[in-house]
Amino acid sequence: MTDEAIIELLMQSREDGIRALAEQYEKLLIHIVVGILKGRPQDVEECVNDTYLKFWSSMDSFDMKKASLKTYLKVIARNTALNRLRDLSRKEETELPDDLSEIAKEYADQSRNVEAHVLKKEDFGRLGEIIRGLEERDRELVIRKYFYLQASDTIARALGMSRSAVDTRLSRLRVRMKREFEKE
Amino acid sequence: MSGHRQDIELDDRTLIELIGGIALDLLENNYIEKDMECSCRSPKHSAEVFRKRLRSRLKMFSGITIGLGTLVLIMAAVLARRGRVVHTLRF
């Protein structure tokens, strides 16, 4: 089914539309959410269902010229999983999965105490420009690490690099991005 | 403007927050899809890798065998010419 047909169906009937969304994209969304939350099947299922509902309730802002339906869903699923991770880390009685990636652990830990920065629209735009300016390989490293919260081992396997090469490259990229971000 | 940016510490957490809101076209990549394909085809993929390795080992082994065989024949011919193993070769 095409994305246009799914959107059409969503506008006609929420249930049928969401069923079509699930048929087309569920595997992908589960893969993204599991990558962030790891072994918490109930949370994974809830996050994926929340993704469909969030998309449905914000469908008015969906613009196919800006990005594909798949990309919209990927962003919603990823951000929903991150919110869940943050919520889980706030609940003291909840044990976080042991196999979380190092970056997800760090995110979950920091969210307990660190006050979030007030981020402005231009900050997102600035970082976007910086990432756009990176070479394809570096862009992939940054997006895998900071968008999908993949562990260095996973990135190393996917890109045929050693774990230490991934960490070293990412550390250099962080310095470069920071320098460019602070530039006027 | 730059003052605000300098206030922001571009640490891992901030990068995670910021990257979730960058222009969507930058996220049109298929990295995750690639990973899914790899994990789906991994048994087949590893069987193929195994076969390739086996083929190259066999080639190497047969190359060594042919090389050694040729060497033995050359040595036998040389020794036979010198008459040292004529007796052996006759029987």
Boltz contact constraints between the chains, C-beta under 6 A:
constraints:
  - contact:
      token1: [A, 31]
      token2: [B, 36]
      max_distance: 6.0
  - contact:
      token1: [A, 32]
      token2: [B, 32]
      max_distance: 6.0
  - contact:
      token1: [A, 66]
      token2: [B, 24]
      max_distance: 6.0
  - contact:
      token1: [A, 67]
      token2: [B, 24]
      max_distance: 6.0
  - contact:
      token1: [A, 67]
      token2: [B, 25]
      max_distance: 6.0
  - contact:
      token1: [A, 71]
      token2: [B, 24]
      max_distance: 6.0
  - contact:
      token1: [A, 71]
      token2: [B, 27]
      max_distance: 6.0
  - contact:
      token1: [A, 71]
      token2: [B, 28]
      max_distance: 6.0
  - contact:
      token1: [A, 79]
      token2: [B, 20]
      max_distance: 6.0
  - contact:
      token1: [A, 106]
      token2: [B, 12]
      max_distance: 6.0
  - contact:
      token1: [A, 107]
      token2: [B, 13]
      max_distance: 6.0
  - contact:
      token1: [A, 107]
      token2: [B, 16]
      max_distance: 6.0
  - contact:
      token1: [A, 110]
      token2: [B, 13]
      max_distance: 6.0
  - contact:
      token1: [A, 117]
      token2: [B, 8]
      max_distance: 6.0
  - contact:
      token1: [A, 117]
      token2: [B, 14]
      max_distance: 6.0
  - contact:
      token1: [A, 124]
      token2: [B, 18]
      max_distance: 6.0
  - contact:
      token1: [A, 124]
      token2: [B, 21]
      max_distance: 6.0
  - contact:
      token1: [A, 124]
      token2: [B, 22]
      max_distance: 6.0
  - contact:
      token1: [A, 127]
      token2: [B, 18]
      max_distance: 6.0
  - contact:
      token1: [A, 127]
      token2: [B, 22]
      max_distance: 6.0
  - contact:
      token1: [A, 128]
      token2: [B, 22]
      max_distance: 6.0
  - contact:
      token1: [A, 128]
      token2: [B, 23]
      max_distance: 6.0
  - contact:
      token1: [A, 128]
      token2: [B, 26]
      max_distance: 6.0
  - contact:
      token1: [A, 131]
      token2: [B, 26]
      max_distance: 6.0
  - contact:
      token1: [A, 140]
      token2: [B, 31]
      max_distance: 6.0
  - contact:
      token1: [A, 144]
      token2: [B, 31]
      max_distance: 6.0
  - contact:
      token1: [A, 146]
      token2: [B, 15]
      max_distance: 6.0
  - contact:
      token1: [A, 146]
      token2: [B, 16]
      max_distance: 6.0
  - contact:
      token1: [A, 146]
      token2: [B, 19]
      max_distance: 6.0
  - contact:
      token1: [A, 147]
      token2: [B, 19]
      max_distance: 6.0
  - contact:
      token1: [A, 158]
      token2: [B, 35]
      max_distance: 6.0
  - contact:
      token1: [A, 178]
      token2: [B, 10]
      max_distance: 6.0
  - contact:
      token1: [A, 181]
      token2: [B, 5]
      max_distance: 6.0
  - contact:
      token1: [A, 181]
      token2: [B, 10]
      max_distance: 6.0
  - contact:
      token1: [A, 182]
      token2: [B, 5]
      max_distance: 6.0
  - contact:
      token1: [A, 182]
      token2: [B, 6]
      max_distance: 6.0
  - contact:
      token1: [A, 184]
      token2: [B, 2]
      max_distance: 6.0
